[in-house]
Amino acid sequence: MSEPKLRLYTELLLKQANKRNYRECGDQAEIVRRMEHTDFILADGIGSGSYANIAAHMCISRMLHLMRSGIPIHKACENALKLMHRARTERVPFAAFNVARIMKNGQFTALSFEAPLPLLVRDGVVQTLRPTHYTLSKEVVTETSVHLKEGDSVAFFTDGVTQAGLGRGLGMGWGTDGFMDLFQKCISAGIPFDDALDMILMKTKALSGNVHGDDTSIALLTLRKASVINILSGPPADKTDDAIFVKRFLACDGLKVVCGSTTADMVARVMGKRVNMRGVPDSLATPPEYTIDGIDLVMEGAVTLNQAYNILEEDLKDGEEGVLRLCTLLRKADIVRLFEGQAENVAHNDLTFKQMGILKRAIIMQLINDKLVKMGKVTKWEKL
């Protein structure tokens, strides 16, 4: 059964300003992207400086740990609220928060506790979402939900925004209405989101006497079409699975990259195509490159993957060299699917490979996967 196509990626734009002259921000945000869903939390630690920062971090870590373990968003929120309820009578870290999950089909659910409610930006219009209030762990939470589509954005913000100007002639502060009004004017004027959020931060500072009276954060989650790349390296452990493995790889949406000469032969055979050499490398350090009609990039395997891992995070300029092109594709990608064949390559046991520090396929693909996740990419790893 083929995997449902995942084409949307949740992009995060985060703007923050620290309270007065504090070194640390008491607002913290974290996003975790997976193939099935994206989780986002914006927490506002109560207090100032390090204490507030720690409170926000504890809140986020607690919920994300539970959600990574497969606990539903409502249960994770309920668990976190047990600690928040204790904070009413005990000296334990307390944080207001918004926690949200966006499923791969666009279904969005957010739970808000002691925090301003998120806003939807659709077709250039900033709008509120219908709230539902209920009690979890003796605390009141507000749920908002909507089915998001490509191009939609959801704005989250802390009370440093809504309470700007408090005690300076604005009653209870600027409020959500003030935020919505200025954000809408920026969008209608064609101002990019990045600049619009900067303008809003400047406005909150001006309203509070040219100083941020509280930690102030604005986060914008935007759904856009994802850039997808698929990398196949190594034949399956069982040769009879060659066709199955290649067809799974070819059925995926996105760019196709094959790493390994034996792998290239396998792919070409299943596709009924030929493998052709793409010129002669200028240097012994440059891995050979091939072409297969219908495949975007075909290169040698172990050396290519090792070199790509080593320079993936470097400040690279676009170039014709295959490894540079692979790194460019990976850096631009939002979603990376890795297909690793489990057949043993006896050449990897050669002493020359070890002298050159070339890691085996299984090891280097694990390292590449970890680095891609660190870079904010969504990855899926299939082995056969």
Secondary structure as GFF3:
##gff-version 3
##sequence-region A 1 384
A	DSSP	beta_strand	8	17	.	.	.	ID=ss1
A	DSSP	beta_strand	27	33	.	.	.	ID=ss2
A	DSSP	beta_strand	37	45	.	.	.	ID=ss3
A	DSSP	alpha_helix	49	68	.	.	.	ID=ss4
A	DSSP	alpha_helix	73	86	.	.	.	ID=ss5
A	DSSP	beta_strand	95	103	.	.	.	ID=ss6
A	DSSP	beta_strand	107	113	.	.	.	ID=ss7
A	DSSP	beta_strand	119	122	.	.	.	ID=ss8
A	DSSP	beta_strand	125	128	.	.	.	ID=ss9
A	DSSP	beta_strand	132	136	.	.	.	ID=ss10
A	DSSP	beta_strand	139	147	.	.	.	ID=ss11
A	DSSP	beta_strand	153	157	.	.	.	ID=ss12
A	DSSP	alpha_helix	159	162	.	.	.	ID=ss13
A	DSSP	alpha_helix	175	188	.	.	.	ID=ss14
A	DSSP	alpha_helix	193	207	.	.	.	ID=ss15
A	DSSP	beta_strand	216	225	.	.	.	ID=ss16
A	DSSP	beta_strand	228	233	.	.	.	ID=ss17
A	DSSP	three_ten_helix	239	241	.	.	.	ID=ss18
A	DSSP	alpha_helix	242	251	.	.	.	ID=ss19
A	DSSP	beta_strand	255	259	.	.	.	ID=ss20
A	DSSP	alpha_helix	261	271	.	.	.	ID=ss21
A	DSSP	beta_strand	276	277	.	.	.	ID=ss22
A	DSSP	beta_strand	289	291	.	.	.	ID=ss23
A	DSSP	beta_strand	297	299	.	.	.	ID=ss24
A	DSSP	alpha_helix	302	311	.	.	.	ID=ss25
A	DSSP	alpha_helix	322	332	.	.	.	ID=ss26
A	DSSP	beta_strand	335	340	.	.	.	ID=ss27
A	DSSP	three_ten_helix	346	349	.	.	.	ID=ss28
A	DSSP	alpha_helix	351	355	.	.	.	ID=ss29
A	DSSP	alpha_helix	361	374	.	.	.	ID=ss30
A	DSSP	beta_strand	378	383	.	.	.	ID=ss31
###
